[in-house]
Amino acid sequence: MIELQTKFALIDKSLEDLDQIHRSIQQVDSRLLDLDNLDLGKIEANMSVSDVLLAIFYGVLGAVFSSSEKIRSFLENVHDDASVKNPKTTLGKLLHHYRDDIDTVTSSDAGRIFMDRDGAQMGPRFHRVMRGHDPFSLNSDNPFFVLTQQHGLLKGIMQVFRHLIGDTFSKQGLVIPFHSFFDYTKDGKLSNWLVTITEKVSKQGNVDAVSAFNHLFTIHMQDILSQGITWGLCTAHIKIAGIKDEVRATQMRLTAYSVSFFTHATIGMVRQGGVPYINWPTFGMMMKELYKLFRLNYKQIKELEQVTTKIIHSNINLERQVFATGMTLTSYQNGQGYIQELQQQDRLFKELVDFMLDSEKF
């Protein structure tokens, strides 16, 4: 009788173990399939159709503004007024830079002349790229050094900003920073790789080299204003539309800036026989937004990796739980052992039936 009770207890324990394994497997399945309840963090949405269309519109509008000849002519008049001895307009007086030594220097026999960084006389065609207009120049032509020598320390520093900003209003524009680092000497004469590249490109496009240089390697106030317009429109759109996702906002700005940059370049290629217009302020902002988008996407990837790691560890724990439950079950070396266990269980049930029948006789 005691042996029979022991066998019943083993049967009950086996059934409980099997039921525990079944529940564990169901728990694993439910966690793997119920992905909607996973805490994936805040994943930013993509741009909507209206975002894309309006971003393109903002970019085209900025490109049209930066390519307008009327606006360019108006700004050129501001520079011309700022370059004379007695400016008439408020902007002209604010940006006044008459006979600054970074443009020309006084010669004992020839009056005011243009010079390059090596001190050799030159013509006016590329005078800004060859001397005095790179605030990062390591030579004696650095505008801060030249103008503080001419006007004194405080006034000279102020005059640098007045002069360089005033040049962005001109048709020629202000040469991009660090251009002095592209200097080289050939046959004992100073030259600059930006000028050399422009001369080669202009020959292919059949356009004047100075005109091509003015659109390839200089910064214009017109370009700065056009970029400001595009930025302002994007900022207003993001605020009005209630866009909170930084990825979506960055995508919109990047789209608008890219459209503005490439549309402006295409207009230049049409007008200059294949030589594009380069809007450096827009290019800089485009690279900034591209880097920001890369950084935000990398952050999202790391967050998803963390969530994936949590899921893997959770499943490993569940797997261990299932295996731990199964450890209580008897394992055999071959199939014969399982057959014998089934036969033993069969005999056990038969003994139970016989016991119940004998009990009924009494």
PADO-803021 format. One record per residue (C-alpha): residue number from 1; y, x, z. Coordinates in steps of 0.05 Angstrom, whole numbers. Each point is the difference from the previous one (the first is absolute). Last residue first. Layout:
N
+------+--------+--------+--------+
! resi !     yy !     xx !     zz !
+------+--------+--------+--------+
!  NUM !      Y !      X !      Z !
...
+------+--------+--------+--------+
! end
This chain:
362
+------+--------+--------+--------+
! resi !     yy !     xx !     zz !
+------+--------+--------+--------+
!  362 !   -103 !   -316 !     19 !
!  361 !    -20 !     -8 !    -72 !
!  360 !     74 !      4 !    -21 !
!  359 !      5 !     71 !     29 !
!  358 !    -57 !     23 !    -43 !
!  357 !     38 !    -24 !    -62 !
!  356 !     63 !     37 !     21 !
!  355 !    -38 !     64 !     13 !
!  354 !    -35 !     -5 !    -67 !
!  353 !     68 !     -8 !    -34 !
!  352 !     28 !     60 !     37 !
!  351 !    -62 !     41 !    -17 !
!  350 !     11 !    -18 !    -73 !
!  349 !     73 !     20 !      4 !
!  348 !    -19 !     67 !     28 !
!  347 !    -54 !     10 !    -52 !
!  346 !     52 !    -10 !    -54 !
!  345 !     48 !     48 !     35 !
!  344 !    -56 !     52 !      2 !
!  343 !    -13 !    -11 !    -74 !
!  342 !     74 !      9 !    -14 !
!  341 !      0 !     64 !     41 !
!  340 !    -62 !     25 !    -38 !
!  339 !     35 !    -13 !    -65 !
!  338 !     62 !     39 !     24 !
!  337 !    -44 !     59 !     19 !
!  336 !    -36 !     -2 !    -66 !
!  335 !     66 !      7 !    -37 !
!  334 !      9 !     72 !     22 !
!  333 !     28 !     44 !     55 !
!  332 !     21 !    -58 !     43 !
!  331 !     67 !    -20 !     31 !
!  330 !      7 !    -44 !     62 !
!  329 !     67 !    -36 !      7 !
!  328 !     47 !     21 !     56 !
!  327 !     36 !     49 !    -47 !
!  326 !     21 !    -59 !    -43 !
!  325 !     57 !    -18 !     46 !
!  324 !     26 !     71 !     -2 !
!  323 !     -5 !      0 !    -75 !
!  322 !     42 !    -63 !     -5 !
!  321 !     51 !     27 !     50 !
!  320 !      4 !     66 !    -37 !
!  319 !     14 !    -38 !    -65 !
!  318 !     54 !    -40 !     34 !
!  317 !     32 !     65 !     25 !
!  316 !     -4 !     30 !    -70 !
!  315 !     31 !    -64 !    -29 !
!  314 !     59 !      6 !     47 !
!  313 !      9 !     74 !    -16 !
!  312 !      1 !    -16 !    -75 !
!  311 !     49 !    -57 !      9 !
!  310 !     47 !     43 !     42 !
!  309 !     -3 !     55 !    -53 !
!  308 !     18 !    -50 !    -54 !
!  307 !     60 !    -23 !     41 !
!  306 !     23 !     72 !      8 !
!  305 !     -9 !     14 !    -74 !
!  304 !     41 !    -63 !    -15 !
!  303 !     57 !     27 !     43 !
!  302 !     -4 !     68 !    -34 !
!  301 !      4 !    -34 !    -69 !
!  300 !     60 !    -41 !     23 !
!  299 !     36 !     63 !     22 !
!  298 !    -15 !     33 !    -67 !
!  297 !     29 !    -61 !    -35 !
!  296 !     63 !      6 !     42 !
!  295 !      7 !     75 !    -16 !
!  294 !    -12 !    -10 !    -74 !
!  293 !     51 !    -57 !     -1 !
!  292 !     51 !     44 !     35 !
!  291 !    -11 !     57 !    -49 !
!  290 !     10 !    -47 !    -58 !
!  289 !     62 !    -29 !     33 !
!  288 !     31 !     69 !      8 !
!  287 !    -19 !     20 !    -71 !
!  286 !     35 !    -62 !    -27 !
!  285 !     61 !     13 !     43 !
!  284 !      7 !     70 !    -29 !
!  283 !    -10 !    -24 !    -71 !
!  282 !     52 !    -54 !     11 !
!  281 !     51 !     51 !     24 !
!  280 !    -20 !     47 !    -58 !
!  279 !     10 !    -50 !    -57 !
!  278 !    -25 !     39 !    -59 !
!  277 !     21 !    -24 !    -70 !
!  276 !    -52 !     17 !    -52 !
!  275 !      4 !     45 !    -62 !
!  274 !    -39 !    -36 !    -56 !
!  273 !     56 !     -6 !    -51 !
!  272 !     56 !     -6 !     50 !
!  271 !     15 !    -75 !      1 !
!  270 !    -73 !    -24 !     -2 !
!  269 !    -24 !     54 !     48 !
!  268 !     57 !    -16 !     47 !
!  267 !    -18 !    -74 !      2 !
!  266 !    -72 !     21 !     15 !
!  265 !     22 !     43 !     59 !
!  264 !     41 !    -58 !     29 !
!  263 !    -61 !    -46 !     -7 !
!  262 !    -44 !     54 !     32 !
!  261 !     45 !      8 !     62 !
!  260 !     17 !    -74 !     10 !
!  259 !    -73 !    -22 !     -8 !
!  258 !    -22 !     53 !     49 !
!  257 !     54 !    -19 !     50 !
!  256 !    -18 !    -74 !     -3 !
!  255 !    -75 !     13 !      6 !
!  254 !      9 !     49 !     58 !
!  253 !     45 !    -49 !     36 !
!  252 !    -51 !    -55 !     -7 !
!  251 !    -59 !     42 !     21 !
!  250 !     39 !     24 !     61 !
!  249 !     13 !    -72 !     21 !
!  248 !    -73 !    -18 !     -9 !
!  247 !    -22 !     60 !     40 !
!  246 !     51 !    -15 !     55 !
!  245 !    -27 !    -70 !     10 !
!  244 !     55 !    -42 !     30 !
!  243 !     26 !    -33 !    -63 !
!  242 !     45 !    -58 !     20 !
!  241 !     17 !    -19 !    -72 !
!  240 !     74 !      5 !     17 !
!  239 !     -7 !     68 !     33 !
!  238 !    -45 !     31 !    -53 !
!  237 !     45 !    -28 !    -56 !
!  236 !     63 !     26 !     33 !
!  235 !    -29 !     70 !      7 !
!  234 !    -25 !     -1 !    -72 !
!  233 !     68 !    -21 !    -26 !
!  232 !     36 !     52 !     42 !
!  231 !    -47 !     56 !    -22 !
!  230 !      9 !    -18 !    -73 !
!  229 !     76 !     -2 !      8 !
!  228 !      1 !     65 !     38 !
!  227 !    -41 !     33 !    -54 !
!  226 !     51 !    -24 !    -51 !
!  225 !     56 !     28 !     43 !
!  224 !    -33 !     69 !      5 !
!  223 !    -13 !      1 !    -75 !
!  222 !     72 !    -18 !    -15 !
!  221 !     23 !     54 !     49 !
!  220 !    -36 !     49 !    -46 !
!  219 !    -49 !     55 !     17 !
!  218 !    -15 !     54 !    -51 !
!  217 !    -63 !     31 !    -30 !
!  216 !    -22 !    -43 !    -58 !
!  215 !     58 !    -45 !    -18 !
!  214 !     56 !     52 !      1 !
!  213 !    -48 !     51 !    -30 !
!  212 !    -11 !    -44 !    -61 !
!  211 !     75 !     -7 !    -11 !
!  210 !     10 !     75 !      8 !
!  209 !    -57 !     15 !    -49 !
!  208 !     28 !    -47 !    -54 !
!  207 !    -56 !    -43 !    -29 !
!  206 !    -50 !     12 !    -56 !
!  205 !    -58 !    -22 !     45 !
!  204 !    -41 !     62 !    -14 !
!  203 !     61 !     45 !      4 !
!  202 !     21 !    -34 !     65 !
!  201 !    -67 !     17 !     32 !
!  200 !      8 !     74 !    -14 !
!  199 !     73 !      2 !     24 !
!  198 !    -19 !    -40 !     62 !
!  197 !    -56 !     48 !     19 !
!  196 !     47 !     59 !     -6 !
!  195 !     54 !    -34 !     41 !
!  194 !    -49 !    -17 !     56 !
!  193 !    -27 !     71 !     -4 !
!  192 !     67 !     31 !     15 !
!  191 !     36 !     58 !    -32 !
!  190 !     33 !     65 !     21 !
!  189 !      9 !     53 !    -54 !
!  188 !    -29 !     71 !      3 !
!  187 !    -46 !    -13 !    -58 !
!  186 !    -30 !    -59 !     37 !
!  185 !     14 !    -14 !     73 !
!  184 !    -29 !    -59 !     38 !
!  183 !     28 !    -57 !     42 !
!  182 !    -46 !    -57 !     21 !
!  181 !     17 !      7 !     74 !
!  180 !     72 !    -18 !    -17 !
!  179 !    -23 !    -71 !    -15 !
!  178 !    -15 !    -10 !     74 !
!  177 !     36 !    -67 !      1 !
!  176 !      4 !    -42 !    -65 !
!  175 !     62 !     12 !    -43 !
!  174 !     56 !    -49 !     14 !
!  173 !     18 !    -46 !    -58 !
!  172 !     23 !     16 !    -70 !
!  171 !     33 !    -67 !    -11 !
!  170 !     37 !      8 !     65 !
!  169 !     -7 !    -43 !     62 !
!  168 !    -53 !     47 !     30 !
!  167 !     53 !     55 !     -5 !
!  166 !     43 !    -35 !     52 !
!  165 !    -58 !      4 !     50 !
!  164 !     -4 !     75 !    -11 !
!  163 !     76 !     10 !      5 !
!  162 !     13 !    -44 !     61 !
!  161 !    -61 !     28 !     37 !
!  160 !     20 !     72 !    -13 !
!  159 !     72 !    -16 !     17 !
!  158 !    -18 !    -22 !     70 !
!  157 !    -34 !     67 !     12 !
!  156 !     61 !     36 !    -28 !
!  155 !     49 !    -41 !     42 !
!  154 !    -38 !     19 !     63 !
!  153 !     -9 !     74 !    -16 !
!  152 !     60 !     20 !    -43 !
!  151 !     20 !    -24 !    -69 !
!  150 !    -21 !     56 !    -48 !
!  149 !    -50 !     40 !     42 !
!  148 !    -26 !    -66 !     28 !
!  147 !     -7 !    -22 !    -72 !
!  146 !    -42 !     59 !    -23 !
!  145 !    -47 !      5 !     60 !
!  144 !    -14 !    -74 !      3 !
!  143 !     -7 !     -3 !    -75 !
!  142 !    -54 !     55 !     -1 !
!  141 !     24 !     48 !    -55 !
!  140 !    -15 !     60 !     45 !
!  139 !    -74 !    -10 !    -11 !
!  138 !    -52 !    -36 !     41 !
!  137 !     15 !    -66 !    -34 !
!  136 !    -18 !    -61 !     41 !
!  135 !     68 !    -36 !    -11 !
!  134 !    -11 !      9 !    -75 !
!  133 !     65 !    -13 !    -38 !
!  132 !     34 !     68 !     -2 !
!  131 !    -28 !     33 !    -62 !
!  130 !    -47 !     -5 !    -60 !
!  129 !    -20 !    -73 !      6 !
!  128 !     72 !    -23 !      5 !
!  127 !     25 !     45 !    -56 !
!  126 !    -50 !    -26 !    -51 !
!  125 !     47 !    -16 !    -59 !
!  124 !     65 !     30 !     29 !
!  123 !     -6 !     69 !    -32 !
!  122 !    -18 !     64 !     35 !
!  121 !     31 !     60 !     35 !
!  120 !    -47 !     46 !     38 !
!  119 !      2 !      1 !     76 !
!  118 !    -75 !      0 !     10 !
!  117 !      1 !    -72 !     25 !
!  116 !     33 !    -23 !    -65 !
!  115 !     75 !     -3 !    -14 !
!  114 !     48 !    -51 !    -29 !
!  113 !     72 !     22 !     -9 !
!  112 !     69 !    -18 !     29 !
!  111 !     55 !     45 !    -26 !
!  110 !    -22 !     49 !    -54 !
!  109 !     32 !     67 !     19 !
!  108 !     -2 !      2 !     76 !
!  107 !    -58 !    -49 !      4 !
!  106 !      0 !    -57 !     50 !
!  105 !    -67 !    -33 !     12 !
!  104 !    -30 !    -64 !    -28 !
!  103 !    -46 !    -55 !     24 !
!  102 !    -23 !     26 !     68 !
!  101 !     71 !     26 !      9 !
!  100 !     29 !    -70 !      7 !
!   99 !     54 !    -14 !    -51 !
!   98 !     12 !    -73 !     19 !
!   97 !    -53 !    -32 !     43 !
!   96 !     25 !    -69 !     22 !
!   95 !    -57 !    -46 !     22 !
!   94 !     42 !    -43 !     48 !
!   93 !     61 !      5 !    -44 !
!   92 !    -38 !    -22 !    -62 !
!   91 !    -33 !    -56 !     40 !
!   90 !     68 !    -26 !     21 !
!   89 !     27 !      3 !    -71 !
!   88 !     58 !     41 !    -27 !
!   87 !    -25 !     72 !      7 !
!   86 !     52 !     55 !     -2 !
!   85 !    -27 !     68 !    -23 !
!   84 !    -55 !    -29 !    -43 !
!   83 !    -75 !      1 !     15 !
!   82 !     -3 !    -63 !     43 !
!   81 !     29 !    -42 !    -57 !
!   80 !    -53 !     27 !    -48 !
!   79 !    -54 !    -15 !     50 !
!   78 !     22 !    -72 !      8 !
!   77 !      6 !     -8 !    -75 !
!   76 !    -73 !     23 !     -7 !
!   75 !    -20 !    -55 !     48 !
!   74 !     29 !    -53 !    -46 !
!   73 !    -31 !     32 !    -62 !
!   72 !    -69 !      1 !     33 !
!   71 !      7 !    -73 !     19 !
!   70 !     16 !    -17 !    -72 !
!   69 !    -56 !     43 !    -27 !
!   68 !    -52 !    -38 !     41 !
!   67 !    -64 !     39 !      9 !
!   66 !      0 !      1 !     77 !
!   65 !     14 !    -75 !      1 !
!   64 !    -55 !    -15 !    -50 !
!   63 !    -50 !     41 !     40 !
!   62 !     19 !    -36 !     65 !
!   61 !     -9 !    -68 !    -33 !
!   60 !    -67 !     22 !    -28 !
!   59 !    -23 !     20 !     70 !
!   58 !     23 !    -65 !     32 !
!   57 !    -35 !    -40 !    -54 !
!   56 !    -65 !     39 !      9 !
!   55 !      3 !    -12 !     75 !
!   54 !     13 !    -74 !    -14 !
!   53 !    -62 !     -6 !    -42 !
!   52 !    -44 !     38 !     49 !
!   51 !     24 !    -37 !     61 !
!   50 !     -7 !    -67 !    -35 !
!   49 !    -73 !     16 !    -16 !
!   48 !    -13 !     17 !     72 !
!   47 !     -5 !     71 !     25 !
!   46 !    -61 !     21 !     39 !
!   45 !    -13 !    -19 !     72 !
!   44 !     -1 !     48 !     58 !
!   43 !    -62 !      8 !     43 !
!   42 !     16 !    -12 !     74 !
!   41 !    -60 !     20 !     41 !
!   40 !    -72 !     -8 !    -24 !
!   39 !    -23 !    -37 !     62 !
!   38 !    -66 !    -28 !    -26 !
!   37 !     -6 !    -76 !      6 !
!   36 !     -1 !    -11 !    -75 !
!   35 !    -58 !     50 !     -6 !
!   34 !    -50 !    -50 !     29 !
!   33 !    -59 !     25 !    -41 !
!   32 !    -13 !     65 !     36 !
!   31 !     13 !    -30 !     69 !
!   30 !    -44 !    -60 !    -14 !
!   29 !    -57 !     42 !    -27 !
!   28 !      1 !     47 !     60 !
!   27 !     -1 !    -59 !     49 !
!   26 !    -58 !    -33 !    -38 !
!   25 !    -39 !     66 !      5 !
!   24 !     14 !      1 !     75 !
!   23 !    -23 !    -72 !      9 !
!   22 !    -65 !     14 !    -37 !
!   21 !    -13 !     62 !     41 !
!   20 !     10 !    -40 !     64 !
!   19 !    -48 !    -54 !    -24 !
!   18 !    -53 !     52 !    -16 !
!   17 !      9 !     31 !     69 !
!   16 !     -6 !    -69 !     34 !
!   15 !    -63 !    -15 !    -40 !
!   14 !    -30 !     66 !     20 !
!   13 !     17 !    -12 !     74 !
!   12 !    -31 !    -70 !     -3 !
!   11 !    -64 !     27 !    -31 !
!   10 !     -4 !     56 !     52 !
!    9 !      8 !    -51 !     55 !
!    8 !    -55 !    -42 !    -29 !
!    7 !    -46 !     61 !     -1 !
!    6 !     16 !     14 !     73 !
!    5 !    -15 !    -73 !     17 !
!    4 !    -68 !      6 !    -34 !
!    3 !    -16 !     64 !     38 !
!    2 !     17 !    -35 !     65 !
!    1 !    -48 !    -56 !    -17 !
+------+--------+--------+--------+
! end
